[in-house]
């Protein structure tokens, strides 16, 4: 099979027939073998009934229905598990992503050898309350991940099959699939400028909390990617540095008191009367806690079922 189109959705009953017909037309025009996988993420409207009807009309249309809303990451993860196409295309169900972009994305994967291609909506039709946080989010992600993409959160992406079968998307990590792919060893990540269409039906699901959660997820995935299998390299180093710095300050204060007492005949303040002593004590305590956190993290990591799970590309 050439292409699997994976589409997570929430309450998009109005757009689904038009979207399905549009994708089918593109596939037939380019003679692609294909499947369309709709993942109903706990919709409360008639989205699932529409998907069932589309399946009856076209056997290439498939569906997964969640009992409740789990989020886009969970929907994509389940869709990836079901996908059989050599190239997997993801897109949103609100008709703001154009299926006409599919052949170009497919070409970049199959002919140009990209592992992953992300869409870039240079011209957007979203309100400033969505576009401004998105720009800040993309800037921060570029700086942290060193991946030169303009639009990490664009729903329109294309993947080699091997990519989606070797990554796990969870929580709210769908925004960082290029970062997850990079950490998994897929480094040829490209970008294609795509059309962004005005929303035709329904309302956006975007809220300010998604931007805040996105920044927290960025910190989480960066830490896990770098130190997930070696937590002591982070906690141990910083814990040791804080402990040594606090210990040095404490010894300095004690030494200073001894020096003035016995060699200068000056009665200095008690060590415990100096604010610097309490700063040093705090550093020693935090350093000890961080070191212990690293030690416990190592114990958890070494007993994890996937501690020796590595992505092997070839074996001869």
C-alpha positions as CSV (number, residue, x, y, z in Angstrom):
1,X,0.0,0.0,0.0
2,X,1.3,3.4,-1.0
3,X,-0.3,5.8,1.5
4,X,-2.1,5.7,4.9
5,X,-3.9,8.9,5.8
6,X,-4.3,9.2,9.6
7,X,-6.9,11.8,10.8
8,X,-7.6,12.4,14.5
9,X,-10.8,14.2,15.1
10,X,-13.1,15.6,17.7
11,X,-16.7,16.7,16.8
12,X,-16.1,17.2,13.1
13,X,-19.2,15.6,11.7
14,X,-19.8,18.3,9.1
15,X,-16.4,18.2,7.5
16,X,-15.8,14.4,7.3
17,X,-17.8,13.6,4.1
18,X,-16.2,16.5,2.1
19,X,-12.7,15.6,3.5
20,X,-13.1,11.9,2.6
21,X,-14.3,12.6,-0.9
22,X,-11.5,15.1,-1.5
23,X,-8.8,12.6,-0.3
24,X,-10.3,9.8,-2.4
25,X,-10.3,12.0,-5.5
26,X,-6.6,12.9,-5.0
27,X,-5.7,9.2,-4.5
28,X,-7.5,8.2,-7.7
29,X,-6.0,11.0,-9.7
30,X,-2.5,9.8,-8.8
31,X,-3.3,6.1,-8.8
32,X,-2.2,5.7,-5.2
33,X,-3.2,2.6,-3.2
34,X,-4.4,4.0,0.1
35,X,-6.4,3.8,3.3
36,X,-8.0,6.6,5.3
37,X,-8.0,6.0,9.1
38,X,-10.3,8.3,11.1
39,X,-9.7,8.3,14.9
40,X,-12.7,9.6,16.7
41,X,-11.3,11.0,20.0
42,X,-14.5,10.8,22.1
43,X,-16.7,13.0,19.9
44,X,-20.1,13.9,21.4
45,X,-21.7,14.7,18.0
46,X,-22.5,12.3,15.1
47,X,-18.9,12.0,13.9
48,X,-18.8,8.2,14.4
49,X,-22.1,7.6,12.6
50,X,-20.7,9.6,9.7
51,X,-17.5,7.5,9.7
52,X,-19.5,4.3,9.7
53,X,-21.5,5.5,6.7
54,X,-18.3,6.5,4.9
55,X,-16.9,3.0,5.5
56,X,-20.0,1.4,4.0
57,X,-19.5,3.6,0.9
58,X,-15.7,3.1,0.6
59,X,-13.9,0.1,2.1
60,X,-10.7,2.1,2.2
61,X,-12.2,4.3,4.9
62,X,-11.5,2.8,8.4
63,X,-12.2,4.1,11.8
64,X,-11.2,3.9,15.5
65,X,-13.5,5.2,18.2
66,X,-12.3,6.1,21.7
67,X,-14.8,5.7,24.5
68,X,-13.8,9.1,25.8
69,X,-11.5,12.0,24.8
70,X,-7.8,11.0,25.3
71,X,-6.2,13.8,23.2
72,X,-4.6,14.1,19.8
73,X,-1.4,12.2,20.8
74,X,-3.3,9.1,21.8
75,X,-5.3,9.3,18.6
76,X,-2.2,9.5,16.5
77,X,-0.4,6.7,18.3
78,X,-3.4,4.4,17.7
79,X,-3.6,5.5,14.1
80,X,0.1,4.9,13.6
81,X,-0.3,1.4,15.0
82,X,-3.0,0.6,12.5
83,X,-1.4,2.2,9.5
84,X,-0.1,-0.1,6.7
85,X,1.0,2.4,4.0
86,X,4.7,2.9,3.1
87,X,4.1,6.6,3.6
88,X,1.9,7.9,6.4
89,X,0.2,11.2,6.1
90,X,-1.4,13.0,9.1
91,X,-3.8,15.8,8.7
92,X,-6.5,17.6,10.7
93,X,-10.2,16.9,10.0
94,X,-11.4,20.5,9.9
95,X,-10.6,21.0,6.2
96,X,-7.9,23.6,7.0
97,X,-5.3,21.1,5.6
98,X,-5.6,20.5,1.9
99,X,-5.4,16.9,0.6
100,X,-4.0,18.4,-2.6
101,X,-0.7,18.6,-0.7
102,X,-0.5,14.8,-0.4
103,X,1.3,14.0,-3.7
104,X,4.0,16.6,-3.0
105,X,4.6,15.2,0.5
106,X,4.7,11.7,-0.8
107,X,7.2,12.7,-3.4
108,X,9.5,14.2,-0.8
109,X,9.5,11.0,1.2
110,X,9.8,8.5,-1.7
111,X,12.0,10.4,-4.1
112,X,14.0,12.8,-2.0
113,X,14.6,10.4,0.9
114,X,13.2,12.4,3.8
115,X,12.3,10.5,6.9
116,X,9.7,13.1,7.9
117,X,8.3,16.1,6.2
118,X,6.4,18.8,8.1
119,X,4.0,21.2,6.6
120,X,4.6,25.0,7.0
121,X,1.6,27.2,6.9
122,X,3.4,30.5,6.1
123,X,0.1,32.3,5.6
124,X,-2.4,31.5,8.4
125,X,-6.0,32.3,8.8
126,X,-6.1,31.9,12.6
127,X,-6.8,34.7,15.1
128,X,-3.8,36.4,16.7
129,X,-4.6,34.7,20.0
130,X,-3.5,31.5,18.3
131,X,-0.8,32.7,15.8
132,X,1.3,34.6,18.4
133,X,1.6,31.8,20.9
134,X,2.4,29.5,18.0
135,X,5.2,31.7,16.8
136,X,6.7,31.8,20.3
137,X,6.3,28.0,20.7
138,X,8.0,27.3,17.3
139,X,10.9,29.7,18.2
140,X,11.5,28.0,21.5
141,X,11.3,24.5,20.0
142,X,13.8,25.4,17.2
143,X,16.3,26.7,19.8
144,X,16.0,23.6,22.0
145,X,15.8,20.9,19.4
146,X,18.1,22.4,16.8
147,X,15.6,21.3,14.1
148,X,15.1,24.0,11.6
149,X,11.3,23.9,11.1
150,X,9.0,26.9,11.0
151,X,5.8,25.1,12.1
152,X,6.3,22.1,14.5
153,X,2.6,21.9,15.3
154,X,1.3,21.7,11.8
155,X,-1.1,18.7,11.6
156,X,-0.1,18.1,7.9
157,X,3.0,15.8,8.0
158,X,4.4,12.9,6.1
159,X,6.4,10.0,7.4
160,X,8.2,6.9,6.3
161,X,6.5,3.9,7.7
162,X,9.6,2.9,9.7
163,X,9.4,6.2,11.5
164,X,5.9,5.9,12.9
165,X,6.6,2.3,13.8
166,X,9.6,3.2,15.9
167,X,8.3,6.2,17.9
168,X,5.7,6.5,20.7
169,X,3.5,9.5,20.9
170,X,1.9,10.1,24.3
171,X,0.6,12.8,26.6
172,X,0.6,16.0,24.5
173,X,3.7,15.1,22.6
174,X,2.1,15.2,19.1
175,X,3.6,18.8,18.9
176,X,7.1,17.3,19.1
177,X,6.9,14.4,16.8
178,X,9.9,15.8,14.8
179,X,11.9,16.0,18.0
180,X,10.9,12.5,19.0
181,X,11.9,11.2,15.6
182,X,15.2,13.0,15.8
183,X,15.9,11.4,19.3
184,X,15.0,8.0,17.7
185,X,17.7,8.5,15.0
186,X,15.7,9.8,12.1
187,X,17.6,12.9,11.2
188,X,16.5,13.7,7.6
189,X,13.6,16.0,8.5
190,X,12.3,18.4,5.9
191,X,9.7,21.0,5.4
192,X,7.2,21.9,2.7
193,X,5.2,25.1,2.5
194,X,1.5,24.1,2.4
195,X,-1.8,25.9,2.1
196,X,-3.7,26.9,5.1
197,X,-7.5,27.2,4.5
198,X,-10.1,29.1,6.4
199,X,-12.1,26.9,8.8
200,X,-15.3,26.0,7.1
201,X,-17.2,24.2,9.9
202,X,-17.2,24.2,13.7
203,X,-14.8,26.0,16.1
204,X,-11.1,25.7,16.9
205,X,-10.2,23.5,19.8
206,X,-7.2,25.7,20.6
207,X,-6.9,27.3,24.0
208,X,-4.3,29.2,26.0
209,X,-3.7,26.1,28.2
210,X,-2.4,24.2,25.2
211,X,0.4,26.8,24.8
212,X,1.4,26.5,28.4
213,X,1.2,22.7,28.4
214,X,3.3,22.8,25.2
215,X,6.2,24.6,26.8
216,X,6.1,22.2,29.8
217,X,6.1,19.2,27.4
218,X,9.1,20.7,25.5
219,X,11.1,20.7,28.7
220,X,9.9,17.2,29.5
221,X,10.8,15.7,26.2
222,X,14.1,17.5,26.0
223,X,15.1,16.1,29.4
224,X,13.8,12.6,28.7
225,X,15.6,12.6,25.3
226,X,18.9,13.6,26.7
227,X,18.9,12.0,30.1
228,X,16.1,9.3,30.1
229,X,18.6,6.4,30.2
230,X,21.2,8.2,32.3
231,X,19.5,10.5,34.9
232,X,22.6,10.5,37.1
233,X,24.4,12.5,34.4
234,X,22.0,15.4,35.1
235,X,21.0,15.1,38.7
236,X,24.4,13.7,39.9
237,X,26.4,16.5,38.2
238,X,24.3,19.4,39.5
239,X,23.8,17.8,42.9
240,X,27.5,17.3,43.3
241,X,28.3,20.9,42.2
242,X,25.7,22.3,44.6
243,X,27.0,20.1,47.5
244,X,30.6,21.1,46.9
245,X,29.8,24.8,46.5
246,X,27.7,24.8,49.7
247,X,30.4,22.8,51.6
248,X,33.1,25.2,50.4
249,X,31.2,28.2,51.6
250,X,30.6,26.6,55.0
251,X,34.3,25.8,55.4
252,X,35.2,29.3,54.3
253,X,33.0,30.8,57.0
254,X,34.3,28.5,59.7
255,X,37.9,29.1,58.6
256,X,37.3,32.9,58.6
257,X,36.0,32.7,62.1
258,X,39.0,30.7,63.3
259,X,41.4,33.1,61.6
260,X,39.9,36.3,63.1
261,X,39.6,34.6,66.5
262,X,43.1,33.3,66.9
263,X,45.2,35.4,64.6
264,X,43.6,38.8,64.6
265,X,42.1,38.8,68.1
266,X,38.8,40.0,66.6
267,X,35.6,38.6,67.7
268,X,33.6,37.9,64.5
269,X,29.9,37.1,64.2
270,X,28.9,33.5,64.8
271,X,28.8,31.5,61.7
272,X,25.1,30.8,62.2
273,X,24.4,34.5,62.4
274,X,25.5,35.0,58.8
275,X,22.9,34.7,55.9
276,X,25.6,33.2,53.7
277,X,25.7,30.2,56.0
278,X,22.0,29.4,55.4
279,X,22.5,29.8,51.7
280,X,25.4,27.3,51.9
281,X,23.2,24.9,54.0
282,X,20.4,25.2,51.4
283,X,22.8,24.3,48.6
284,X,24.2,21.3,50.5
285,X,20.6,20.0,51.2
286,X,19.4,20.6,47.6
287,X,22.6,19.0,46.2
288,X,22.1,15.9,48.4
289,X,18.5,15.6,47.3
290,X,19.5,16.0,43.6
291,X,22.2,13.4,43.9
292,X,19.7,11.0,45.6
293,X,17.2,11.7,42.8
294,X,19.7,10.8,40.2
295,X,20.6,7.6,42.1
296,X,16.9,6.6,42.3
297,X,16.5,7.5,38.7
298,X,19.3,5.1,37.8
299,X,17.7,2.3,39.8
300,X,14.4,2.9,37.9
301,X,16.1,3.1,34.6
302,X,18.2,0.0,35.1
303,X,15.0,-2.0,36.0
304,X,12.9,-0.7,33.2
305,X,11.7,-3.3,30.7
306,X,13.1,-1.2,27.7
307,X,16.5,-0.3,29.3
308,X,18.3,-2.1,26.5
309,X,15.8,-1.3,23.7
310,X,17.7,0.4,20.8
311,X,16.6,1.3,17.3
312,X,18.6,-1.0,15.0
313,X,18.5,0.2,11.4
314,X,20.3,-2.7,9.7
315,X,21.7,-6.1,10.6
316,X,23.7,-8.3,8.3
